[in-house]
Amino acid sequence: MLKWCFGLMKLNDIENLLVKMKRCHRLCLNYIENEKEIHRYNMKMLKYKQNMMKFSYIWLFFTIYGVTQWCLNPILYDLYNDIHSEKMLNSSFNRHLPYPGLFPWNVDTLSKYIMTFSLQYISAIAAAIEIAGYDIFNIILLVNTYVNLQHLNKTLFKQADNLSKFSNKVDTIKVRNKLKMYMIHHREILEFVEKLKKVSSYPMFILCLDSTIALCLVSVEVSTMRIDSTIECIMKLTSMMSYWTGIALQLFIFTFLATTIEELGLKTADAIYSCNWEQSMVQYKGEFSGDHRRTVIEMNQIITFSLMRAQKPIVFTGGMFYVLSLKTFKALTGFSLSNALVLRQLSSET
């Protein structure tokens, strides 16, 4: 709920993000010179769209399945007890619900139990859809950043030989114009990232804080429970494992994408430097003066400032306390597991 409220407050920024996304797409098409490359780029974007659709369906199914499995556990537990103790389904209404709570009615009949269970299940499904929807939206934006950086880097590395042709003034001007288009695209990507940070920083803080608390609570719960072969223990362990896996997987996706984007952003500096820009003065056969001199100086300035800009890491944060990276994921999950092991050992000794 807090994520969606913050998203509604930043609705104008989100609209600007979508405008920036479209502009980056148009810039990619601007510096593609032949039909073959355009077709290759369109196929790449089509694959990106298909992968995002697949991820959306899988992640939505995963969250709904997790909630459904959590809500079905008390029913399976009660059914097992009924069959094992040879009781009828409506012989007792001391039944378990998916979530503890206080209600303005007593759950003392089958109809009241079904109504209460349905209310909790529908609420849980609604929360799961909200979580999945916001996660899918943020991941689409992160993957879009990854795709743009990857395309820019590959294009710069691929065009290194073409950009080194400085036999005359016309070639030098063409190379300068190409470099301008590449660097404009790089600037737009960085502006897109800065806007994305403003929109996603607070929700990522909620995600990291919630994940930290949840992982610690699961570790405490596992360390204090008695493990045996009873159906209650099996159901409880299954629920906690599903819960822990869902939280860890959600955190891993965001930290993995953030780390990958940071690495790609730093590789952009290598891609810019590898475009043989220094050959503008080495291979040119004419006099280094006049328009050619101004063009080369402008080109060198573009390269210099672009290198400085690309060497600054792209770091996504969760508020002021968390840095989204695989190190953060490793620290949080490792802290949770080590807590569970230590507390389990202490509880067994006492």
Number of C-alpha atoms within 10 A of each C-alpha: 9 10 19 14 11 14 18 12 12 14 13 11 16 18 11 14 20 13 12 18 18 11 16 22 14 12 16 18 14 14 18 15 9 8 9 10 13 16 12 11 16 13 12 14 15 12 12 16 14 12 13 18 14 12 15 19 13 13 19 20 15 15 19 19 15 19 22 17 15 22 22 17 20 19 16 15 17 18 16 14 14 16 11 9 9 9 12 10 12 11 10 12 13 12 14 16 20 19 12 8 7 6 8 5 8 10 16 13 13 15 10 14 18 13 12 17 19 14 11 18 20 13 11 19 18 14 16 20 16 17 17 21 16 14 21 19 12 17 19 18 18 18 17 21 23 21 17 19 21 16 13 22 22 12 17 21 17 14 16 17 12 13 22 19 18 21 15 14 18 11 17 22 17 14 22 22 15 17 21 17 16 22 19 15 23 23 16 18 23 18 14 22 21 15 16 20 18 16 21 21 19 19 22 24 20 15 18 25 16 13 21 19 13 17 26 21 16 18 23 19 17 20 20 15 13 12 13 9 8 8 14 18 14 15 17 19 16 15 19 18 14 17 18 20 14 16 19 19 13 16 23 19 15 22 22 16 20 25 19 17 24 18 15 23 26 17 17 24 19 17 21 23 18 17 21 17 22 15 15 28 17 11 13 17 12 11 9 13 10 8 11 20 15 12 19 23 14 14 21 16 12 15 22 14 11 20 19 10 17 22 14 12 13 20 17 25 21 19 18 9 10 15 21 24 23 19 12 16 23 14 11 20 20 13 15 21 16 14 20 22 15 14 18 19 13 12 13 11 7 5
